[in-house]
């Protein structure tokens, strides 16, 4: 018969965890996983990421069980772990996005610095004509009509991020076309 644990007796639960008692771990998981997922989802606004953060917190408890302090609240420890891991995840995502945006901006600047030549135009015009309609429209609005990405996004009812992505992909494709010829 499985041993039942009173979660209000934090010291006893932590001591059982330190001994490697999987029943104690299961009791802690069942008691706190829902609360922790809700907490992480509120921070991250992403249920999949929240699930991963909570799993990581429980994994850390199990792997570091021998160093747990039986005088400290396990619930508070888990909440703090989920909070910190969620913030780390948000920070990592912000850094990744910033790097992506910087790379995209550098690509755009490289493209704009290439001098216009009639030979390049002869290569570009057919390549532009082969682009999907939306890509052509975004390119036209950006370069020939010199509209800002926000204006393009508004007029085409798409997000600014979509406009940036389309421009990035179009420039990459056109650059490749020019290099091929």
TACOR-V663558 format. One record per backbone hydrogen bond with DSSP energy under -0.5 kcal/mol. NH is the residue of the N-H (numbers start at 1). CO is the residue of the C=O. E is the energy in kcal/mol with one decimal. If there is no record, write none. Layout:
# TACOR-V663558
nh;co;e
NH;CO;E
NH;CO;E
This chain:
# TACOR-V663558
nh;co;e
7;5;-0.8
9;6;-1.9
10;8;-1.3
13;9;-2.0
14;10;-2.7
15;11;-2.3
16;12;-2.2
17;13;-2.6
18;14;-2.6
19;15;-1.2
20;17;-2.0
21;16;-2.4
22;20;-0.8
25;21;-1.7
26;22;-2.6
27;23;-2.1
28;24;-2.2
29;25;-2.8
30;26;-2.9
31;27;-2.1
32;28;-2.2
33;29;-2.6
36;32;-2.6
37;33;-2.5
38;34;-2.3
39;35;-2.4
40;36;-2.9
41;37;-2.7
42;38;-2.1
43;39;-1.5
44;40;-3.2
45;41;-2.8
50;46;-2.3
51;47;-2.4
52;48;-2.0
53;49;-2.4
54;50;-2.4
55;51;-2.4
56;52;-2.5
57;53;-1.9
58;54;-2.3
59;55;-2.5
60;56;-2.4
61;57;-2.0
62;58;-2.4
63;59;-2.9
64;60;-2.3
65;62;-1.0
67;64;-1.6
68;65;-1.2
70;68;-0.7
72;69;-1.5
77;73;-2.1
78;74;-2.6
79;75;-2.5
80;76;-2.6
81;77;-2.5
82;78;-2.7
83;79;-2.5
84;80;-2.9
85;81;-2.7
86;82;-2.3
87;83;-2.3
88;84;-2.4
89;85;-2.2
90;86;-2.3
91;87;-2.5
92;88;-2.6
93;89;-2.2
94;90;-2.4
95;91;-2.3
96;92;-2.4
97;93;-2.5
98;94;-2.4
99;95;-2.3
100;96;-2.3
101;97;-2.9
102;98;-2.4
103;99;-2.5
104;100;-2.4
105;101;-2.6
106;102;-2.5
107;103;-2.2
108;104;-2.2
109;105;-2.5
110;106;-2.5
111;107;-2.1
112;108;-2.0
113;109;-1.4
114;110;-0.5
114;111;-1.1
121;117;-2.4
122;118;-2.1
123;119;-1.3
124;120;-2.8
125;121;-2.7
126;122;-0.6
127;123;-1.1
128;124;-3.2
129;125;-2.2
130;126;-1.2
131;128;-1.3
136;132;-2.5
137;133;-2.6
138;134;-2.5
139;135;-2.4
140;136;-2.8
141;137;-2.6
142;138;-2.2
143;139;-2.8
144;139;-0.6
144;140;-1.3
145;140;-2.2
147;141;-2.9
152;148;-2.4
153;149;-2.8
154;150;-2.1
155;151;-2.8
156;152;-2.4
157;153;-0.7
157;154;-0.6
158;153;-2.3
163;159;-1.9
164;160;-2.6
165;161;-2.4
166;162;-2.7
167;163;-2.6
168;164;-2.4
169;165;-2.7
170;166;-2.8
171;167;-2.5
172;168;-2.2
173;169;-2.5
174;170;-2.9
175;171;-2.7
176;172;-2.0
177;173;-2.0
178;174;-2.3
179;175;-2.2
180;176;-1.9
181;177;-1.4
